[in-house]
Amino acid sequence: MNLGFSFFIGYRYWRARKANAFASFITFFAVSGIFLGVTALIVVSSVMNGLEGQLKNRILGAVPQMTLISDMGFRDWQQSTQSLLADKYLLQNIRGIVPSATTQAMIQSSSNIHAIQMYGVYPELEQSLSSIASHTYSDAFSTLQAGQYSIVLGVDLARKLDVRAGDKVRVLSGDGVVYSPMGPVPSQRKFTVAGVFEMGSQVDSSVAYVHYKDARKLMRKDSNTINELRVYLNDPFSAPALAPKVVAGFAKQNIDIQTRDWRQDFGHLFAAVKMEKNMMSLMLSLIVAVAAFNIVSALVMMVVDKTTDVAVLKTQGLTTTSVMTIFIVQGSLNALLGLMLGAIAGIVLTLNLNEILTTFGISILGVGQTLPVQLSLAQLSFIIFGTLFITLFATLYPALSAARVQPATALRYE
């Protein structure tokens, strides 16, 4: 099989002016379809990646990514975590482990009442780990001290309660309920608003932070006992895979724990985002599929137009595989042209998307807000190689049709 000769003939057919104007028209739309499909796939996938990454930072940076719960308590949590992180795999995936206390509560101001999720933390341990620390106004998060009963609220929650720094709010916890002749009485205490944080997500309206010991006292539990550890991960999405290894690591220390991660509270949100991203990619991939069908149509017309040429070549000894290669090369060159132009256009648009929108005065998310964009090399490679596979597969039928040409029949009336 002479591949060089087949590539040369395929390239000449691709360069030559088409005798069939309709075939040229279809080829043009096939190349344009691949160009538009690849461009749209790259741009939309990058925006969806940016949205997912933004949600990951704004939501999962404010809530526990993984929580370790021990009913018996951690006697020496620092020694236990050091032993756990002796595992190199866990050390590579875990940013830090700190004590935490979690309770569902009601918070009441003079004008409103709202349900919240309250977290008790040690601010000095959270500074380098929590996103809240860097998104709190007036450095209020670091000023939380045991016994002062200060609280840091989300900006939307503070707005609903109509409170600001220095105001008093009453917090009623579902933990630590005592029973009296009048019925169950929740644990409650007044807190002073130390400040607010803003993550730009739904946690701004439902999350509050206090000092660990203040939270434990509100829950009527020993403030020196640690029953929960909050785990910060390099990638919160790795929590399901890490959980069994963490449990096994503590089991070696004869500590029974239960794990809880962000999926219990926010899994549905990220599942919806992932499904939307997959559906958008599927719909845009149909553009590439339609373009591939156009390549089939154009190549079939080319085979019909070049039947005599194929017959002559076969009489001169060209093999069936070589004939197939000629038309595979011709179809692949059309696909490569559309793919190359589409990839370049997609990357350029993605990297300059917000500047382009600003130039044309288009504001999708509102004034002053930009689209989150994250170009993934792995996803870009998948789009390119996936398009190559689809278009290469599309050339097989016309190439087989050309290979089946019988010289005697084709040249009978020549």
N, C-alpha and C positions, 0 to 999 in steps of 0.2 A: 504493500500500500504506500503510495507516494503522497504523504501528507502535504509536503511543500507545494506540489502541483495543485492539489485540491484547494488549499488555502489561496493560492494565486488566482484560480478560476473564480472561487467564491468572492474574493475581493474585487475582481474585475466586474462580475455581475452586480455587485453592490454599488460600484462607482459608475457603472454605465447608466445612461439615461433610459428610463423605462419606456418601452414601446407602448405599454398599456397605461394610459393616463389614469384610469380608475385604480390600478394597482399602486401607482405612485401616490395617489390621494390616500389610499388606505394605509400605506407605509408611513406617510407623514403623520397621520392621526395615531398610528401605533407608537411611533417615537414620541409624539406629543403626550400621549396618554401615560407612557412610562415616566416621562419627564415630570408631568404634573403629579402623578401618584407618588413618586419617590420624594419629590419636594414637599408635598403635603404630609406624607408620613413622617419625615424628619422633623418638620416644624411642629406638628401637632403632638408627636411623641415627646419632643423636648419640653413643650409647654406642660403636658401632663406630668412628666417627670418632675418639673419644677414645682408644680402644684403639690404633688405627693411629698416632695422634699420639704416644702414650706410647711405643710401640715405636720410633718414629722417633727420639725424643729419647734413649731409654735404650740403644738398640743403635747407631744410626747416629751418635750423638754420641760414641761410644767407639772406633769403627773408622773407617778411611779412607773417606770418601764418594766420593772420586775420587783415584786415584794416577797420576802422570805418571812414566813410566820412560824414561830415556835411557841406552842402552848406553855411549855415549861420555862421559856425564856432563855436568852443567851447569857451565860455566866460571864464569859470573857469574849465579847464579840470581836474585838480586835485580833486576838490570838486565833480565833476560829476563822476569820476572813483571811488572815495571813496564810494559814494552813491550806485554805481552799485555793488561794491564788498561787500556790506552789505548782499547780497544774498549768503548764505553759499555754495550753489552748484557752483556758478560762482567763488567764492573765492578758492574753491578746485581745479578748473580746469584752472584758469588763473594765470600765473606767474607774469605778470606785464603789464602795459599799459603806453606807452610813445608817445610823439608827433612824427610825421613823415611827410616828404614831398617826393612825388614820381613824377618823370618825365622821359619820354623817351627822349633821347638825342643822339647826335653824338659827339664823341670825336676825336680830330684830333691832331696828332703829326707832326713832321717835315717829317716823312717817311710814315705815314699811317693814315687811318681814319676808325672808327668802330662805330657801333650802340651799345648803352648801356642802361641799366636801372639804373638811378641814384637815390639814396636815401639820403635825408637830415635828419640828426639825431642830438640829443644832446649826445655827447659821455659819459658824466658823468652819464646820466640816463641809457645808454645802457650797461655799463661795466658788470653788474651782470646778464644781460639778453641775450645779443647777443653772438652767437658763433664767430662772426667776431672778437670781441675784443680779444679773446684768440688765434686766428689764424692769427694775423697780426704781421709781422716782425718789429722789432725795436720799438714796442709800438706806431706805427704811428697813430693808430685809436684814442687813447686817447689824441693826440696832436692837433686834429682838433679844431680850434678856429674861432669864428665868425670874419669876416672881413679879414682874412688872405687868404681866397680862396685856401685852401689846399684840396687835393683829395686823397683818398685811392683806389687803383685799385686792381682787381684780378690779380694774378700772370700771368695767360695766356694772359689776356688783355694787361698787361704791356709788355709782350714779343712780342705780335703782333705789338704794337705801337713802340717797341724798345725804351722804356723810363725807367728811374730809378729814385730813390729819388732825388729831387732837380730839375728835368727837368720840362719844361713848356708844358702844353697841352691846347688846345682850346676846350671848351665845348659849343655846340649849342643846345639849348633846343627848343622843339616844342611848349612849353607853353610860353606865353608872346610874341607871334609874333606881330609885328607892320607892318602896311601897308604903303608903300611909293609909290611915282610915278613909281618906278622901280619894284614894286611888293611887296609881303610879305617878311619881313626881320626877321629871327629868332633871339631870344635873345641869346647873346653869351658873353663869358668872358674867360679870361685866368686863369687857375688854376695851382698851383704848386703841383707836385706829392710828397706827404708826405711819402708814403710807399706802400707796397703791402700786400695782404692777400692771403692765400692758404687754400681752403676748400677741395680740391681734387675732385671737381665736375664741372659741366658745368657752375656754377655761376662764376667760376674763369675767364671766358672769356667774361662775359656780364654784370657784376655788378660793380658799383662804389659808394663810400660813401663820402659825404661832410658834413660840418656843416649845421644844419637846416636853420639858417638865411642866409647863403650863397646860399643855394638851393632856398629859397623863393625869394631872390633878383634876381637870375638868371631867375626865372619864372615870374619876374616883379609883385610880389605879396607882400603884407605887411608882413614883417618878424616877426611881433609881433602877427599875427593872426594864429590860429591853426585850420586847416580844416580837418586834418587827425590824427587819433590815431592808433598806431601800437600795436597790442595785441599779447603777447607771451603766448603760451599755454603749459600746461604740456604734452599734447598729441595733436600734430597738426591735427591728424586724427579726433579729436572730434569737429573741427571747424563747420561742417555742423549742428551738433546738438546744439551747443552753440549759433550760430548766432541769431535764433529767440528770445532766452532768453535775449541776449544782447540788441537787438532792443527794446524789451519790457521794459527792465530796463531803457533805456534812454527815452522811450516814457513817463514813469512815471514822468520824470523830464522836460517834454514838449520840448524834443530835438529830432528832426527828423534826423535819420541817415540812411545811406546805408552801407551794409557790403560787403566786398570782401575778399576772402581767397585764399590760395595757389592753389586751384583746377583750377582756371582760367588760370594759367600759367604752372603748373606742374602736373595737374590732369591726363593728358594722360600718362605721364611717370609712375606714381604709379599705374595706372590702368593696364598698360602693365605688370608691375612687378607682380601685384596680379594675373592677368590672367595666366602668366607663372608659378607662384607658384601653382595655382590650377590645371593646366594641368599636371605639373610634378607629383603632388600628385595623380591625377587620373590615370595616366599611371602606377605609381608604385603600386597603389592599385589593379590594374589588376593582379599583381603577386600574391597577397594574394587571389584574387578571383579564379585564376587558381589552387592555392594550395587547396582551399576549395573544388573545383570540384574533385581534386585527393582524398580528404578525403571521398567524396561521393562514388567514385569508390572503394576505399579500404574497406569501410564499407559494401557496397553492396556485395562484394566478401565474407566478413566475415559473413554476414547474410546467404548467400547460404551455406557456409561451416558449420555454426552452426545451420542449420535448425532443425536437429534432437534434438540437445540440447534444443533449444527453445521449441520444441513440448513437450519434456519431462517435462520441467519446467512448461509449461502451464497446463499439466495434473495434476501437483502437486499443482495447485492453484495459480500460479503466474499470476497477472493481466496484462491486456494490457499495462497499464501505466508503470508497473514495467519492462516489457520487453523492452519498448521504452527507459526507463531510462538506461538500461544496455548498449545499443549501443550509446546513447547520451554521456554517461560517457566515453566510449572507444574512440569515435571520439574527444571529448573535451580534453581528456588527450593528444592526439597527437597535437591538436591545442595549448594547454597550453605549451607543451614542446617547440614547434617552436617559440611561442610568447615570452616565458621567455628568451630563448637564443637570439632571435632577439632583444629584448628590451635591454638586457645587452650589447650585442655587439654594438648596435646602440648608446647607451649612452656613452660607452667607446670610440668608434671611434669619436663621436662628440666632446667630451671633450678633445681629444688628436689629433684631425685631423691635425692641422698644424704641430705638432711635428712629426707625422707619415709621412706626405708628405716631411718634411725636411730630415728625416732619409733616405728616399728612393731617395732623390735628385729631387723631383718633384716640379716644380714651375708653378702653374696654371695661376696666375695673373702677373707673371714676377718676376725677381730677387728682393728679399727684401720685397715683398708684401705677406701678409697672407690672407687666406680666412676669411671673416667675419662669425662668428658662434654664433648663439643665440638659446639656447635650451629652448623651451617653455614648461612649465609643463602642461598647458592647452592643447596644441597640442599633447603632449606625451600621455596624458590621453585619448584624442580623438582617437589616433591611436590604443591604447591598447584595449579600449572598443569597437571600431569599428571592430577590428579584431576578438574579442571574439564574437560579434554579428553575423558576417558573417559566422564564422566557426560553431557556435552553430546552426544557421539556416541550414547549409549544412548537419548536422547530422539528421535532421528531416525526410527526405525521407527514408534513410535506416532504421531508427528506426521504422517508420510506416510500412515498408515492413516486418520487423521482427514481429511486432505486429499482422499482418494479417495472420501469419502462422496458418494453421488449423492442430491441433495435429493428427486427424484421417488420414488426407491425407499424412502428413509427415511421420507417423509411419506405414503406410500401409504395406511396404515391409521390415520393420526392424525386 
